[in-house]
Amino acid sequence: MTAAPELSGSPRSAVAPLEGHRPGSRAYRRTLLGLMAGGLANFSLLYYVQPLLPQVAAHYDVSAGASAQVLSVTTAAMAVALLAVGPVADRFGRVEVMRWSLLASGVLGLASAFAPTWGSLLVLRGLAGVALAGLPAVALAYLREEMHPGAHARANAAYIAGTAVGGAVGRLVPGPLAAIGGWPLATEVLGVTTLLAAGALWVLVPRPARFTPRPLRLASVVTGTASALRDPVVALLCAVGFASMGTFVGVYNAVAFRLEAPPFSLGSAVTLVYLAYPVGIVTPSVAQLLARRRGRGTAVVVGLLLLAAGVALTAPPSVTTVVLGLGVLTVGFFCAHSLVSGWAVDRAHRQGRGTAQASSAYLFAYYVGSAVMGAVTTHVWDGAGWGGVVAVSTATSAVAVAAAAGAARLDRRPAAQRGLVADR
């Protein structure tokens, strides 16, 4: 391949090497900066409503259990959209899909700040979920195609760190903004942030040099994700995504209501417990180091055991143990997710299957877990209190551990070993 990719908004760049962009190169740095900015905005816009659920419930006069729909409808819409995004990206290009995804989600995010009714808010949040699906569905596939093989794990960790920053921003920034101008002000700020990130991605991320468009067929939209699940390792990794994300979002959804209720009665100070979240920012790099030393499967299981331990630590009625538990839970979740998301794509690559479809399959399960368990856990809180939340979350953590152990065992078979060294 001799054609040089162009950096959008900049002069023609140097010819991309056939083996992909190496760490330290200009294209490598620009790509990671652009994708990290996109991941930050994408996930902050998705999750900023989580710490504001009590305020949203009061503003629209809905119950605690019903208020979780404002997050669940977005993640459910993302999950459905992910079924189509992979094939669409295969036809029109990874970068184009990511650009328009951020632009559309920023516009819809701004619009939701002015939603007059509960129903209109849910519609706008659902449409935003469809738009938000574009970036996470293809980012890892883009990195797999465009980065040097030896840089895949490092690039994946950097992107996941960007999403972790987005999650932290989405949980820490809305509280102070809502105290100034209500939850609509937080919505407006996050919408503008997403539009700025869209501009950064548009300018920084190079057009793909190693991408070959494929025809868009209806059958590929319908069956692309299902075909990825024919591989038992990918299917088990999807189960890990469902259960771990369900545990993570479920606990974070319910904890705001718990801490506003007696004996805590923290009021607006509830936001402070989300200071436990930023520890997830550095976790992907630590997880990659553990994976290189002990193996990817072992590192994922360790992360999921930490996830379960974090759930248990939140049980006592103490702000200290709740914050500590959330910190441990966050470390465990990002340790597992940063590895499993790349593992599913790598497995598909080694098996000669579509990497975008594998990424879409994993993220479909991941966001279905968020939508389902996020709603279930808030209803459990309404009916059974925090003891019920801990019981449900412990069960989903156990499912994740079992699925990860099964995936590691199957992926250690001799036929599956080829090509694994680069990401271990």
FIDO-119136 format. One record per residue (C-alpha): y, x, z; residue number from 1. Coordinates in steps of 0.2 Angstrom, whole numbers, plus 5000, padded with zeros to 4 digits. Each point is the difference from the previous one (the first is absolute). Example, Ala and Ser with C-alpha at 12.3 -4.5 7.8 and 13.67 -1.06 7.14 Angstrom:
py 4978&px 5062&pz 5039&k 1
py 5017&px 5006&pz 4997&k 2
END
This chain:
py 5000&px 5000&pz 5000&k 1
py 5016&px 5008&pz 4994&k 2
py 5013&px 4986&pz 5003&k 3
py 5011&px 5003&pz 5015&k 4
py 5003&px 4986&pz 5012&k 5
py 5018&px 4995&pz 5003&k 6
py 5007&px 4997&pz 5017&k 7
py 5009&px 4984&pz 5000&k 8
py 5019&px 5002&pz 5001&k 9
py 4999&px 5019&pz 4997&k 10
py 4998&px 5012&pz 4986&k 11
py 4983&px 5003&pz 4992&k 12
py 4989&px 5009&pz 5013&k 13
py 4989&px 5015&pz 4998&k 14
py 4983&px 4996&pz 4992&k 15
py 4988&px 4994&pz 5013&k 16
py 4985&px 5011&pz 5002&k 17
py 4983&px 4992&pz 4995&k 18
py 4993&px 5002&pz 5017&k 19
py 5014&px 4991&pz 5008&k 20
py 5016&px 5004&pz 5010&k 21
py 4997&px 5013&pz 5013&k 22
py 5008&px 5001&pz 5017&k 23
py 5017&px 5008&pz 5000&k 24
py 5004&px 4995&pz 4982&k 25
py 5015&px 4990&pz 4997&k 26
py 4990&px 4985&pz 4993&k 27
py 4989&px 5000&pz 5015&k 28
py 5015&px 5000&pz 5012&k 29
py 5009&px 4986&pz 4990&k 30
py 4984&px 4990&pz 4999&k 31
py 4997&px 5000&pz 5019&k 32
py 5018&px 4997&pz 5004&k 33
py 5001&px 4985&pz 4989&k 34
py 4983&px 4992&pz 5005&k 35
py 5004&px 5003&pz 5019&k 36
py 5017&px 4991&pz 4997&k 37
py 4991&px 4986&pz 4992&k 38
py 4986&px 4999&pz 5013&k 39
py 5013&px 5000&pz 5014&k 40
py 5010&px 4986&pz 4992&k 41
py 4984&px 4990&pz 4995&k 42
py 4993&px 5000&pz 5017&k 43
py 5016&px 4998&pz 5010&k 44
py 5004&px 4984&pz 4990&k 45
py 4982&px 4994&pz 5002&k 46
py 4999&px 5002&pz 5019&k 47
py 5018&px 4998&pz 5006&k 48
py 4996&px 4982&pz 5005&k 49
py 4987&px 5005&pz 5012&k 50
py 5011&px 5005&pz 5015&k 51
py 5011&px 4985&pz 4996&k 52
py 4986&px 4986&pz 5000&k 53
py 5007&px 4993&pz 5017&k 54
py 5018&px 4998&pz 4992&k 55
py 4993&px 4993&pz 4984&k 56
py 4990&px 4988&pz 5009&k 57
py 5015&px 4994&pz 5010&k 58
py 5011&px 5000&pz 4985&k 59
py 4989&px 4989&pz 4990&k 60
py 4992&px 4990&pz 5015&k 61
py 4982&px 5005&pz 4997&k 62
py 4986&px 5005&pz 5012&k 63
py 4995&px 5018&pz 5003&k 64
py 4984&px 4998&pz 4990&k 65
py 5009&px 4992&pz 4986&k 66
py 5014&px 5014&pz 5000&k 67
py 4987&px 5013&pz 4994&k 68
py 4999&px 4991&pz 4983&k 69
py 5017&px 5009&pz 4996&k 70
py 4990&px 5016&pz 5000&k 71
py 4983&px 4994&pz 4995&k 72
py 5006&px 4990&pz 4984&k 73
py 5008&px 5017&pz 4994&k 74
py 4984&px 5010&pz 5003&k 75
py 4989&px 4986&pz 4993&k 76
py 5011&px 5000&pz 4984&k 77
py 4999&px 5019&pz 4999&k 78
py 4981&px 4999&pz 5001&k 79
py 4998&px 4987&pz 4986&k 80
py 5013&px 5010&pz 4989&k 81
py 4990&px 5016&pz 5002&k 82
py 4986&px 4992&pz 4990&k 83
py 5011&px 5001&pz 4985&k 84
py 5011&px 5015&pz 5003&k 85
py 4987&px 5013&pz 4996&k 86
py 4996&px 4994&pz 4983&k 87
py 5019&px 4997&pz 4996&k 88
py 5004&px 5018&pz 5006&k 89
py 4986&px 5006&pz 4988&k 90
py 5008&px 4991&pz 4986&k 91
py 5019&px 5003&pz 5003&k 92
py 5000&px 5016&pz 5011&k 93
py 5000&px 5004&pz 5019&k 94
py 5018&px 5005&pz 5001&k 95
py 5007&px 4984&pz 4991&k 96
py 4990&px 4989&pz 5012&k 97
py 5006&px 5009&pz 5015&k 98
py 5018&px 5000&pz 4994&k 99
py 5001&px 4981&pz 4997&k 100
py 4990&px 4996&pz 5015&k 101
py 5013&px 5008&pz 5012&k 102
py 5015&px 4992&pz 4990&k 103
py 4993&px 4983&pz 5000&k 104
py 4994&px 5001&pz 5019&k 105
py 5018&px 5006&pz 5005&k 106
py 5008&px 4985&pz 4991&k 107
py 4988&px 4987&pz 5008&k 108
py 5002&px 5009&pz 5017&k 109
py 5019&px 4997&pz 4999&k 110
py 4997&px 4982&pz 4994&k 111
py 4989&px 4996&pz 5015&k 112
py 5014&px 5004&pz 5012&k 113
py 5008&px 4984&pz 4994&k 114
py 4985&px 4988&pz 5001&k 115
py 5006&px 4984&pz 5006&k 116
py 4983&px 4993&pz 5006&k 117
py 4983&px 5006&pz 5006&k 118
py 4992&px 4995&pz 4984&k 119
py 5012&px 5009&pz 4989&k 120
py 4999&px 5016&pz 5011&k 121
py 4981&px 5000&pz 4997&k 122
py 5001&px 4998&pz 4982&k 123
py 5012&px 5014&pz 4998&k 124
py 4990&px 5011&pz 5011&k 125
py 4984&px 4996&pz 4990&k 126
py 5009&px 5005&pz 4984&k 127
py 5006&px 5016&pz 5008&k 128
py 4982&px 5003&pz 5004&k 129
py 4995&px 4999&pz 4982&k 130
py 5014&px 5012&pz 4995&k 131
py 4996&px 5012&pz 5015&k 132
py 4982&px 5002&pz 4993&k 133
py 5005&px 5011&pz 4986&k 134
py 5004&px 5016&pz 5009&k 135
py 4985&px 5002&pz 5012&k 136
py 4988&px 4994&pz 4987&k 137
py 5003&px 5014&pz 4988&k 138
py 5008&px 5014&pz 5010&k 139
py 4984&px 5009&pz 5005&k 140
py 4993&px 4998&pz 4983&k 141
py 5016&px 5008&pz 4993&k 142
py 4998&px 5014&pz 5012&k 143
py 4982&px 5002&pz 4995&k 144
py 5004&px 5002&pz 4982&k 145
py 5016&px 5010&pz 5001&k 146
py 4997&px 5013&pz 5014&k 147
py 4990&px 5015&pz 5000&k 148
py 4982&px 4997&pz 5007&k 149
py 5003&px 5011&pz 5014&k 150
py 5016&px 4991&pz 5005&k 151
py 4993&px 4982&pz 5000&k 152
py 4997&px 4999&pz 5019&k 153
py 5017&px 5008&pz 5004&k 154
py 5009&px 4988&pz 4988&k 155
py 4991&px 4985&pz 5007&k 156
py 5004&px 5005&pz 5018&k 157
py 5018&px 5002&pz 4995&k 158
py 5001&px 4983&pz 4992&k 159
py 4991&px 4991&pz 5015&k 160
py 5012&px 5009&pz 5011&k 161
py 5014&px 4992&pz 4990&k 162
py 4992&px 4983&pz 5003&k 163
py 4999&px 5004&pz 5019&k 164
py 5018&px 5003&pz 5000&k 165
py 5003&px 4984&pz 4992&k 166
py 4989&px 4991&pz 5013&k 167
py 5010&px 5008&pz 5013&k 168
py 5017&px 4996&pz 4993&k 169
py 4994&px 4982&pz 4997&k 170
py 4996&px 4998&pz 5018&k 171
py 5014&px 5010&pz 5009&k 172
py 5015&px 4996&pz 4989&k 173
py 4999&px 4981&pz 5000&k 174
py 5002&px 4997&pz 5018&k 175
py 5017&px 5009&pz 5002&k 176
py 5006&px 4992&pz 4984&k 177
py 4995&px 4983&pz 5005&k 178
py 5009&px 5002&pz 5017&k 179
py 5016&px 5002&pz 4990&k 180
py 4998&px 4987&pz 4986&k 181
py 4984&px 4991&pz 5002&k 182
py 4984&px 5003&pz 4990&k 183
py 5009&px 4996&pz 4984&k 184
py 5010&px 5016&pz 5002&k 185
py 4984&px 5010&pz 5002&k 186
py 4993&px 4992&pz 4984&k 187
py 5016&px 5005&pz 4990&k 188
py 4999&px 5018&pz 5006&k 189
py 4982&px 5002&pz 4995&k 190
py 5003&px 4992&pz 4983&k 191
py 5014&px 5012&pz 4996&k 192
py 4989&px 5014&pz 5006&k 193
py 4986&px 4995&pz 4988&k 194
py 5012&px 4999&pz 4985&k 195
py 5006&px 5018&pz 5005&k 196
py 4982&px 5006&pz 5001&k 197
py 4997&px 4992&pz 4983&k 198
py 5014&px 5011&pz 4993&k 199
py 4993&px 5015&pz 5008&k 200
py 4983&px 4997&pz 4992&k 201
py 5008&px 4996&pz 4983&k 202
py 5009&px 5017&pz 5000&k 203
py 4987&px 5012&pz 5009&k 204
py 4983&px 4995&pz 4995&k 205
py 4994&px 5008&pz 4983&k 206
py 4993&px 4989&pz 4986&k 207
py 4981&px 5004&pz 5000&k 208
py 4994&px 5014&pz 4990&k 209
py 4981&px 4996&pz 5001&k 210
py 5000&px 4981&pz 4999&k 211
py 4992&px 4992&pz 4985&k 212
py 5004&px 4981&pz 4998&k 213
py 4986&px 4988&pz 4999&k 214
py 5000&px 4983&pz 4992&k 215
py 5004&px 4985&pz 5012&k 216
py 4985&px 4988&pz 5000&k 217
py 4999&px 4984&pz 5010&k 218
py 4982&px 5005&pz 5005&k 219
py 5006&px 5016&pz 5007&k 220
py 5013&px 4991&pz 5011&k 221
py 4987&px 4988&pz 5007&k 222
py 4985&px 5013&pz 5002&k 223
py 5009&px 5017&pz 5002&k 224
py 5000&px 4999&pz 5019&k 225
py 4983&px 4993&pz 5001&k 226
py 4993&px 5014&pz 4989&k 227
py 5006&px 5012&pz 5013&k 228
py 4991&px 4992&pz 5013&k 229
py 4983&px 5003&pz 4992&k 230
py 5001&px 5017&pz 5007&k 231
py 4993&px 4998&pz 5018&k 232
py 5011&px 5014&pz 5007&k 233
py 5016&px 4992&pz 4993&k 234
py 4994&px 4983&pz 5006&k 235
py 4998&px 5007&pz 5018&k 236
py 5016&px 5009&pz 4999&k 237
py 5008&px 4983&pz 4996&k 238
py 4992&px 4993&pz 5015&k 239
py 5008&px 5014&pz 5010&k 240
py 5017&px 4995&pz 4993&k 241
py 4998&px 4982&pz 5004&k 242
py 4994&px 5002&pz 5018&k 243
py 5012&px 5015&pz 5005&k 244
py 5015&px 4992&pz 4992&k 245
py 4996&px 4983&pz 5008&k 246
py 4999&px 5008&pz 5017&k 247
py 5016&px 5010&pz 4998&k 248
py 5011&px 4986&pz 4994&k 249
py 4992&px 4987&pz 5011&k 250
py 5004&px 5010&pz 5016&k 251
py 5018&px 5004&pz 4994&k 252
py 5003&px 4981&pz 4995&k 253
py 4995&px 4994&pz 5017&k 254
py 5007&px 5013&pz 5011&k 255
py 5018&px 4995&pz 4998&k 256
py 4996&px 4982&pz 5006&k 257
py 4990&px 5008&pz 5015&k 258
py 5015&px 5011&pz 5005&k 259
py 5013&px 4986&pz 4999&k 260
py 4989&px 4989&pz 5012&k 261
py 4997&px 5002&pz 5019&k 262
py 4997&px 5012&pz 5008&k 263
py 5009&px 5011&pz 4988&k 264
py 5014&px 4989&pz 4994&k 265
py 5008&px 5015&pz 4991&k 266
py 5011&px 4989&pz 4988&k 267
py 5009&px 5011&pz 4987&k 268
py 4993&px 5015&pz 5008&k 269
py 4983&px 4996&pz 4992&k 270
py 5005&px 5011&pz 4985&k 271
py 4999&px 5016&pz 5011&k 272
py 4981&px 4998&pz 5000&k 273
py 5000&px 5004&pz 4982&k 274
py 5005&px 5018&pz 5004&k 275
py 4982&px 5002&pz 5001&k 276
py 4999&px 4998&pz 4981&k 277
py 5008&px 5016&pz 4994&k 278
py 4985&px 5010&pz 5006&k 279
py 4991&px 4994&pz 4985&k 280
py 5012&px 5010&pz 4988&k 281
py 4992&px 5017&pz 5004&k 282
py 4982&px 4993&pz 5001&k 283
py 4995&px 5001&pz 4982&k 284
py 5003&px 5019&pz 5000&k 285
py 4990&px 5002&pz 5016&k 286
py 4986&px 4989&pz 4993&k 287
py 4999&px 5011&pz 4984&k 288
py 4998&px 5015&pz 5011&k 289
py 4986&px 4992&pz 5010&k 290
py 4992&px 4994&pz 4984&k 291
py 4999&px 5018&pz 4993&k 292
py 4992&px 5007&pz 5016&k 293
py 4988&px 4986&pz 5004&k 294
py 4998&px 4989&pz 4984&k 295
py 5009&px 4985&pz 4994&k 296
py 4988&px 4988&pz 5007&k 297
py 5000&px 5007&pz 5018&k 298
py 5020&px 5000&pz 5000&k 299
py 5000&px 4982&pz 4995&k 300
py 4988&px 4995&pz 5013&k 301
py 5010&px 5009&pz 5013&k 302
py 5016&px 4991&pz 4994&k 303
py 4992&px 4983&pz 5002&k 304
py 4993&px 5004&pz 5017&k 305
py 5018&px 5004&pz 5005&k 306
py 5005&px 4984&pz 4993&k 307
py 4988&px 4991&pz 5011&k 308
py 5005&px 5010&pz 5015&k 309
py 5018&px 4995&pz 4997&k 310
py 4996&px 4982&pz 5000&k 311
py 4991&px 5002&pz 5017&k 312
py 5015&px 5009&pz 5007&k 313
py 5011&px 4986&pz 4997&k 314
py 4990&px 4988&pz 5012&k 315
py 5008&px 5004&pz 5017&k 316
py 5017&px 4991&pz 5003&k 317
py 5010&px 5015&pz 5000&k 318
py 5014&px 5005&pz 4987&k 319
py 4995&px 5018&pz 5002&k 320
py 4981&px 4997&pz 4995&k 321
py 5006&px 4988&pz 4986&k 322
py 5011&px 5013&pz 4992&k 323
py 4987&px 5014&pz 5003&k 324
py 4986&px 4988&pz 4992&k 325
py 5011&px 4996&pz 4985&k 326
py 5003&px 5019&pz 4998&k 327
py 4981&px 5004&pz 5000&k 328
py 4997&px 4985&pz 4989&k 329
py 5013&px 5006&pz 4987&k 330
py 4993&px 5018&pz 5000&k 331
py 4983&px 4993&pz 4997&k 332
py 5005&px 4988&pz 4987&k 333
py 5009&px 5013&pz 4989&k 334
py 4987&px 5013&pz 5002&k 335
py 4987&px 4988&pz 4993&k 336
py 5011&px 4992&pz 4987&k 337
py 5008&px 5016&pz 4993&k 338
py 4982&px 5006&pz 4997&k 339
py 4991&px 4984&pz 4994&k 340
py 5014&px 4996&pz 4987&k 341
py 4997&px 5016&pz 4991&k 342
py 4982&px 5000&pz 5003&k 343
py 4997&px 4984&pz 4990&k 344
py 5010&px 5007&pz 4986&k 345
py 4991&px 5017&pz 5000&k 346
py 4983&px 4991&pz 5001&k 347
py 5004&px 4990&pz 4985&k 348
py 5006&px 5015&pz 4990&k 349
py 4984&px 5009&pz 5004&k 350
py 4989&px 4985&pz 4995&k 351
py 5010&px 4998&pz 4983&k 352
py 5007&px 4984&pz 5006&k 353
py 5019&px 4994&pz 4998&k 354
py 5010&px 5008&pz 5014&k 355
py 5014&px 4987&pz 4999&k 356
py 4986&px 4986&pz 5002&k 357
py 4993&px 5009&pz 5015&k 358
py 5017&px 5002&pz 5007&k 359
py 5004&px 4981&pz 4997&k 360
py 4983&px 4995&pz 5008&k 361
py 5004&px 5010&pz 5016&k 362
py 5017&px 4993&pz 5001&k 363
py 4995&px 4983&pz 4997&k 364
py 4988&px 5000&pz 5014&k 365
py 5013&px 5009&pz 5011&k 366
py 5013&px 4987&pz 4997&k 367
py 4988&px 4986&pz 5002&k 368
py 4996&px 5007&pz 5017&k 369
py 5018&px 5001&pz 5004&k 370
py 5003&px 4982&pz 4995&k 371
py 4984&px 4992&pz 5008&k 372
py 5000&px 5010&pz 5016&k 373
py 5019&px 5000&pz 5002&k 374
py 4999&px 4981&pz 5000&k 375
py 4984&px 4998&pz 5010&k 376
py 5006&px 5012&pz 5014&k 377
py 5017&px 4990&pz 5003&k 378
py 4990&px 4984&pz 5001&k 379
py 4988&px 5008&pz 5012&k 380
py 5015&px 5006&pz 5010&k 381
py 5006&px 4982&pz 5001&k 382
py 4983&px 4993&pz 5006&k 383
py 4992&px 5014&pz 5010&k 384
py 5013&px 5013&pz 5004&k 385
py 4999&px 5018&pz 4999&k 386
py 4982&px 5001&pz 5006&k 387
py 4995&px 4990&pz 4984&k 388
py 5011&px 5012&pz 4989&k 389
py 4991&px 5015&pz 5008&k 390
py 4983&px 4992&pz 4997&k 391
py 5003&px 4996&pz 4982&k 392
py 5008&px 5017&pz 4996&k 393
py 4986&px 5010&pz 5008&k 394
py 4987&px 4990&pz 4989&k 395
py 5010&px 5004&pz 4984&k 396
py 5001&px 5019&pz 5006&k 397
py 4981&px 5000&pz 5002&k 398
py 4998&px 4993&pz 4982&k 399
py 5011&px 5014&pz 4993&k 400
py 4990&px 5014&pz 5010&k 401
py 4984&px 4994&pz 4993&k 402
py 5006&px 4998&pz 4982&k 403
py 5008&px 5018&pz 5000&k 404
py 4984&px 5007&pz 5007&k 405
py 4990&px 4992&pz 4987&k 406
py 5011&px 5006&pz 4986&k 407
py 5000&px 5018&pz 5006&k 408
py 4981&px 4999&pz 5001&k 409
py 4998&px 4994&pz 4982&k 410
py 5014&px 5011&pz 4993&k 411
py 4990&px 5015&pz 5007&k 412
py 4986&px 4998&pz 4988&k 413
py 4997&px 5015&pz 4989&k 414
py 5006&px 4990&pz 4984&k 415
py 5016&px 4995&pz 5008&k 416
py 5005&px 5018&pz 5006&k 417
py 5006&px 5006&pz 4983&k 418
py 5019&px 5002&pz 4999&k 419
py 5003&px 4996&pz 5019&k 420
py 5006&px 5017&pz 5005&k 421
py 5018&px 4998&pz 4994&k 422
py 5003&px 4985&pz 5012&k 423
py 4990&px 5007&pz 5015&k 424
END
